[in-house]
Amino acid sequence: MNKTFQSTFDTYNWDETLKSIHSKTTQDVAYALSKNKRDLEDFKALISPAAAPFLEDMAQLSMASTKKRFGNTIQMYVPMYLSNECQNICTYCGFSMTNKIPRRTLTDAEILKEITFIKSKGYDHILLVTGEANKTVGVPYIKHAMELIKNQFSNITIEVQPLDQDEYEELIKAELYAVLVYQETYHRDEYKKHHPKGKKSNFNYRLETPDRLGKAGVHKIGLGALFGLEDWRADSFFTALHLKYLQKTYWKTKYSISFPRLRPHSGGLEPKVEMTDKHLVQTICAFRLLDEDVELSMSTRESATFRNNIVHLGITSLSAESKTNPGGYAVDPQTLEQFEISDERSTEEIAHMLTNSGLEPVWKDWSNNWN
């Protein structure tokens, strides 16, 4: 199987796609909402300006669809940053190679100290994160970290530099469960502007990463764009296009979508196109109405107020008490974060919020072990 998403992606034009989205009418939106099964043209209507007056209708349908498929549960997970070493220049990231910050990669003892804290909070799903520095935190380091902690978690997800298929196969043998790989933006020129140096500057290699994951047989793939680098409507569409291609091509694999908005960091970048709270709600609901089964995840990038409301409208996975710096939980909370978080509530506070909202925080393969 040599075909990849790039062959599908190359048949689309960014400007024409954006024009098509903006051309959608209220009739198109109403038609999309009336359907039981929606396609990518319906998705365009649901993320279009014409959908703004229908936001309440979209939210109600999204909530009903999520409850039907996932019940009243919210899967809890926590990120653990292993290293802030990075060989890339990324204009929006605190770990960018050009930022003069202290670099740190956790030792075995430091990893276990972080894990002790994380386990004390009840987490059983962990996301391991590193900067993109293959020599320092390449496959051997990642595999070793996984083997060090795998007996303490139901599953391990990673968000690291894109790898080759055989490298993913090696990590899957070590019980890798899922991989998150965000395209950042699907706009080629803007992508190059924000990634001028390092392996990440290769747009096509990153674009084809989920294909390599699908061929390797990973259990779950997470997609997303960093909203703010380019027009959020077009990036949302291309994320949806990518999702539908992958589901058809690698149908045994599960998928998730995340919705990160550009956040402040050291030497920060202002969003090129603002995505308001209403726009983000619209996008989340549109993804849920496009696909009843896809997992939708929300991180602590967003405010407590926003997260309190969005958990009812389509989100199925939530992080809490996140630290975006290596050693941030128990080793050295003062090291520089990758980006600023907004919801700083404790795990216990988030769990109580969910419970008080009629939702069940789940920690281990959809069973509740939190008290």
Stockholm file with secondary structure:
# STOCKHOLM 1.0

chainA/1-371         MNKTFQSTFDTYNWDETLKSIHSKTTQDVAYALSKNKRDLEDFKALISPAAAPFLEDMAQLSMASTKKRFGNTIQMYVPMYLSNECQNICTYCGFSMTNKIPRRTLTDAEILKEITFIKSKGYDHILLVTGEANKTVGVPYIKHAMELIKNQFSNITIEVQPLDQDEYEELIKAELYAVLVYQETYHRDEYKKHHPKGKKSNFNYRLETPDRLGKAGVHKIGLGALFGLEDWRADSFFTALHLKYLQKTYWKTKYSISFPRLRPHSGGLEPKVEMTDKHLVQTICAFRLLDEDVELSMSTRESATFRNNIVHLGITSLSAESKTNPGGYAVDPQTLEQFEISDERSTEEIAHMLTNSGLEPVWKDWSNNWN
#=GR chainA/1-371 SS CCCCHHHHHTTCCHHHHHHHHHTCCHHHHHHHHHCSSCCHHHHHHHTSGGGGGGHHHHHHHHHHHHHHHHTTEEEEEEEEEEECCCCCBCTTCTTCTTSCCCCCBCCHHHHHHHHHHHHHTTCCEEEEEECSCHHHHSHHHHHHHHHHHGGGCSEEEEECSCCCHHHHHHHHHTTEEEEECCCBCSCHHHHHHHCCBSGGGCHHHHHTHHHHHHHHTCSEEEECBCBTSSCHHHHHHHHHHHHHHHHHHSTTSEEEEECCBCCCCTTCCCCSSCCCHHHHHHHHHHHHHHCSSSEEEECTTSCHHHHHHHTTTTCCEEECSCCCSTTTTTTCTTSCCSSCCSCCCCHHHHHHHHHHTTCEEECBTTBCCCC
#=GC SS_cons         CCCCHHHHHTTCCHHHHHHHHHTCCHHHHHHHHHCSSCCHHHHHHHTSGGGGGGHHHHHHHHHHHHHHHHTTEEEEEEEEEEECCCCCBCTTCTTCTTSCCCCCBCCHHHHHHHHHHHHHTTCCEEEEEECSCHHHHSHHHHHHHHHHHGGGCSEEEEECSCCCHHHHHHHHHTTEEEEECCCBCSCHHHHHHHCCBSGGGCHHHHHTHHHHHHHHTCSEEEECBCBTSSCHHHHHHHHHHHHHHHHHHSTTSEEEEECCBCCCCTTCCCCSSCCCHHHHHHHHHHHHHHCSSSEEEECTTSCHHHHHHHTTTTCCEEECSCCCSTTTTTTCTTSCCSSCCSCCCCHHHHHHHHHHTTCEEECBTTBCCCC
//
